Amino acid sequence: MTGPELGFYALCCDLSDGLRPMTLPQLRQLRLRVQQVGPGWDPDRELTPQDIRGLGYDREGAERICALLSRRVQVEEYLALAEERGIRGLTIRSAGYPRQLAQRLGTNAPPVLFYKGDLSVLQAPTVALVGSRNLSEEGRRFSRLVGDLAAAEGRTLVSGNARGADQTAQRAALLGGGSVASVLADAMDGHELRGRKLLYLSEGAWHLPFSTQRALGRNRLIHALGDLTLVADAELAQGGTWRGTEENLRRGYSPVYVRRGDTPGLAGLARLGATEVDSAELFSLSALRPAQMSFWNQSPSNSSEP
């Protein structure tokens, strides 16, 4: 492991040790300040509070950053404990880091990921499926159809393992012999691998229990990992499916397709620019063409927003 990789783990892992890891905006600010200093910095040298103060931080901010960086022994123990459970870590500097996240999220990509399973499933074409936990029967059929088509077309299905749309599509894809990448919002060691075609991913930590914040945060990863994203159901202007899809439509992580239906949520997403898809006419994911071509004129990597 290189010094910069270990530094990313130390700064951004939530070890449940009472220290708050850096948020994405805070990490962006630190990286920008270090870049402005120039090539005189040795990335493998242990930084001192004086070094950090030289970047323009006050005493409290400098001490917090140094306290995080001093956790390197704890990080190594945390990574070793993960490996005992078949879990491995990646930083944005690691060779195996998912290219989709780096390219599509830019500075909003997670600096640290944990995974369980075979990362190579992300090298195949992908499709993301999102939707409500309280799924309508039409939404359930749509989710199952997307999972079936993903398996038949050799696409890895990306979803969030939540009750409802996620699990329905994932189950269909696996039963059809396809691959699934599931972005978790709970503890990774509570999930068993069922075959070589299932991959679990988690941002920032592998041991944390479910939280609403983690569930909302992982939505951008699901949308960015999909070469296209389909929405089975959504509540109007509320809930994780709406918020994640609205962010995708605004930032252009991937083309968005919503099931054509009479619900306010689906109609609302269509008004925001998503392309409607009729379940009865969905025979091929590869044949879908986005209506919102303005997506490709947006560059999330140039955004400074979290």
SULGI-V393596 format. One record per residue. N is the residue number from 1. RES is the residue in one small letter. PHI is phi in degrees with one decimal (none if undefined). PSI is psi in degrees with one decimal (NA if undefined). Layout:
n,res,phi,psi
N,RES,PHI,PSI
N,RES,PHI,PSI
This chain:
n,res,phi,psi
1,m,none,133.2
2,t,-79.5,163.8
3,g,-59.6,-46.9
4,p,-60.3,-37.7
5,e,-62.9,-46.5
6,l,-62.1,-35.7
7,g,-63.8,-40.5
8,f,-61.4,-44.4
9,y,-59.9,-47.0
10,a,-62.8,-39.1
11,l,-78.1,-31.8
12,c,-117.9,-8.4
13,c,-79.8,139.1
14,d,-93.3,102.9
15,l,-94.1,4.2
16,s,56.5,40.0
17,d,-109.5,12.7
18,g,91.5,-9.9
19,l,-98.0,128.8
20,r,-78.9,121.4
21,p,-64.7,161.2
22,m,-68.6,141.0
23,t,-80.0,167.1
24,l,-57.7,-46.4
25,p,-61.4,-38.2
26,q,-66.4,-40.0
27,l,-66.7,-40.2
28,r,-60.5,-41.5
29,q,-64.8,-42.5
30,l,-63.4,-45.9
31,r,-63.2,-39.0
32,l,-63.8,-43.1
33,r,-66.1,-38.9
34,v,-65.3,-41.5
35,q,-62.3,-35.0
36,q,-70.0,-24.7
37,v,-68.4,-35.8
38,g,105.5,-172.6
39,p,-75.1,-0.7
40,g,-70.6,-14.0
41,w,-83.1,133.4
42,d,-91.3,112.7
43,p,-64.6,-17.6
44,d,-95.2,-5.4
45,r,-82.0,140.8
46,e,-69.9,127.4
47,l,-83.5,148.5
48,t,-107.5,163.9
49,p,-56.0,-33.3
50,q,-65.9,-38.9
51,d,-58.7,-47.5
52,i,-67.1,-39.1
53,r,-61.5,-31.7
54,g,-67.6,-13.8
55,l,-89.5,1.0
56,g,100.0,8.3
57,y,-84.2,149.3
58,d,-76.5,177.6
59,r,-60.9,-44.4
60,e,-62.4,-44.6
61,g,-65.0,-41.2
62,a,-65.6,-41.3
63,e,-66.6,-36.4
64,r,-65.1,-45.3
65,i,-62.7,-42.7
66,c,-66.4,-35.9
67,a,-63.9,-40.0
68,l,-65.3,-45.4
69,l,-66.9,-22.6
70,s,-77.6,-2.2
71,r,-87.6,23.2
72,r,-63.3,-38.3
73,v,-64.5,-43.9
74,q,-62.3,-38.5
75,v,-63.4,-44.7
76,e,-62.1,-38.1
77,e,-66.9,-39.5
78,y,-64.0,-42.7
79,l,-67.7,-37.7
80,a,-66.1,-39.9
81,l,-64.4,-37.3
82,a,-62.5,-45.5
83,e,-61.8,-32.6
84,e,-61.2,-25.2
85,r,-100.4,11.4
86,g,77.2,20.6
87,i,-111.4,137.1
88,r,-127.8,158.4
89,g,-109.0,157.9
90,l,-139.4,143.5
91,t,-112.8,168.9
92,i,-64.8,-12.7
93,r,-90.6,-7.0
94,s,-76.9,148.5
95,a,-63.2,-33.9
96,g,-89.7,6.5
97,y,-60.4,133.6
98,p,-57.2,120.8
99,r,-62.4,-31.0
100,q,-60.2,-41.1
101,l,-69.2,-44.5
102,a,-63.1,-42.4
103,q,-76.2,-41.1
104,r,-91.1,-27.8
105,l,-98.1,-22.5
106,g,58.4,-126.0
107,t,-71.8,-6.0
108,n,-94.8,4.2
109,a,-72.8,144.5
110,p,-67.0,130.1
111,p,-69.2,-25.7
112,v,-132.6,132.0
113,l,-128.0,150.6
114,f,-120.1,147.3
115,y,-142.7,155.4
116,k,-138.6,119.1
117,g,119.9,-161.1
118,d,-100.1,110.5
119,l,-62.9,-20.7
120,s,-65.2,-15.7
121,v,-63.5,-20.8
122,l,-82.1,-5.1
123,q,-81.7,-15.6
124,a,-80.8,163.3
125,p,-55.9,149.7
126,t,-128.9,159.0
127,v,-141.7,132.8
128,a,-99.2,142.3
129,l,-127.4,125.2
130,v,-128.6,160.0
131,g,171.8,176.2
132,s,-72.6,154.5
133,r,-70.4,-42.9
134,n,-87.5,85.8
135,l,-89.1,137.2
136,s,-72.6,164.0
137,e,-64.1,-37.3
138,e,-64.7,-40.2
139,g,-65.2,-35.3
140,r,-65.3,-43.9
141,r,-63.5,-39.8
142,f,-64.4,-44.2
143,s,-61.7,-43.6
144,r,-63.5,-39.7
145,l,-63.3,-43.1
146,v,-63.3,-41.8
147,g,-62.5,-42.8
148,d,-61.2,-46.3
149,l,-67.0,-38.0
150,a,-59.2,-46.3
151,a,-64.1,-43.4
152,a,-66.5,-31.5
153,e,-96.7,4.0
154,g,73.6,25.7
155,r,-97.0,142.4
156,t,-80.4,126.6
157,l,-82.7,129.1
158,v,-110.4,127.3
159,s,-153.2,-167.4
160,g,-119.2,7.9
161,n,64.1,14.7
162,a,-80.6,157.3
163,r,-59.1,145.4
164,g,101.3,-126.2
165,a,-59.2,-45.8
166,d,-58.1,-56.5
167,q,-66.9,-33.0
168,t,-63.1,-47.1
169,a,-68.8,-41.5
170,q,-61.9,-43.5
171,r,-62.3,-43.0
172,a,-64.0,-41.5
173,a,-64.5,-44.6
174,l,-68.0,-40.9
175,l,-63.3,-29.2
176,g,-84.4,5.3
177,g,85.4,11.8
178,g,-90.8,-177.5
179,s,-109.3,151.3
180,v,-134.2,133.4
181,a,-113.2,117.0
182,s,-113.7,118.2
183,v,-91.5,114.7
184,l,-90.8,154.3
185,a,-118.8,12.6
186,d,-135.1,-172.3
187,a,-65.8,129.8
188,m,-71.6,-31.9
189,d,-71.7,-5.2
190,g,-87.5,2.0
191,h,-117.3,126.4
192,e,-94.4,143.9
193,l,-78.2,132.4
194,r,-117.3,82.9
195,g,93.8,171.6
196,r,-86.1,-2.9
197,k,-100.9,16.2
198,l,-118.8,129.8
199,l,-125.7,132.1
200,y,-107.5,140.0
201,l,-129.6,149.0
202,s,-150.8,142.8
203,e,-95.6,128.7
204,g,82.6,-25.5
205,a,-167.1,155.6
206,w,-110.7,-10.3
207,h,-105.8,-8.1
208,l,-73.6,143.5
209,p,-74.1,173.4
210,f,-60.4,141.4
211,s,-147.1,152.2
212,t,-60.8,-38.3
213,q,-62.0,-42.6
214,r,-67.7,-36.9
215,a,-64.6,-41.5
216,l,-70.6,-38.9
217,g,-66.7,-33.1
218,r,-75.4,-12.1
219,n,-60.1,-38.9
220,r,-64.9,-30.6
221,l,-68.6,-41.5
222,i,-61.3,-48.5
223,h,-64.3,-37.5
224,a,-78.3,-26.8
225,l,-76.4,-20.1
226,g,-85.4,134.9
227,d,-68.3,-22.7
228,l,-150.5,155.8
229,t,-125.8,131.4
230,l,-114.7,142.3
231,v,-115.3,119.9
232,a,-83.5,-39.4
233,d,-157.8,155.6
234,a,-160.4,147.7
235,e,-90.3,144.4
236,l,-66.5,119.1
237,a,58.8,24.5
238,q,-156.2,159.8
239,g,88.1,162.2
240,g,-65.6,-36.5
241,t,-63.3,-45.4
242,w,-63.2,-49.6
243,r,-63.7,-43.5
244,g,-66.1,-39.7
245,t,-71.4,-39.8
246,e,-61.1,-40.3
247,e,-64.3,-41.7
248,n,-60.4,-47.7
249,l,-60.7,-34.0
250,r,-76.8,-35.9
251,r,-103.8,-18.1
252,g,77.2,43.8
253,y,-68.9,-41.8
254,s,-159.8,156.6
255,p,-63.4,139.1
256,v,-112.8,132.2
257,y,-124.1,132.7
258,v,-116.0,144.2
259,r,-61.0,129.3
260,r,-69.6,120.7
261,g,-157.6,178.2
262,d,-102.3,17.2
263,t,-84.2,147.9
264,p,-60.1,-36.4
265,g,-65.3,-47.5
266,l,-65.1,-42.1
267,a,-63.8,-37.2
268,g,-64.6,-41.0
269,l,-67.4,-34.6
270,a,-64.0,-38.5
271,r,-65.6,-29.4
272,l,-78.7,-10.4
273,g,127.9,-3.2
274,a,-70.5,150.4
275,t,-88.5,128.6
276,e,-79.6,143.3
277,v,-130.5,129.0
278,d,-87.1,123.8
279,s,-54.4,-39.4
280,a,-68.2,-16.6
281,e,-111.2,7.6
282,l,-92.1,99.1
283,f,-112.2,-16.1
284,s,-153.0,129.1
285,l,-72.3,-34.1
286,s,-67.7,-21.7
287,a,-85.1,-8.5
288,l,-67.8,139.2
289,r,-129.1,125.8
290,p,-72.3,142.2
291,a,-84.6,-26.4
292,q,-87.8,66.6
293,m,-67.2,-13.6
294,s,-63.2,-15.7
295,f,-49.6,-45.6
296,w,-74.5,-5.4
297,n,-93.3,1.6
298,q,-106.3,145.8
299,s,-128.2,99.3
300,p,-63.2,-23.1
301,s,-69.5,-19.0
302,n,-91.9,-0.2
303,s,-86.2,142.0
304,s,-100.8,4.0
305,e,-81.6,148.9
306,p,-70.4,NA
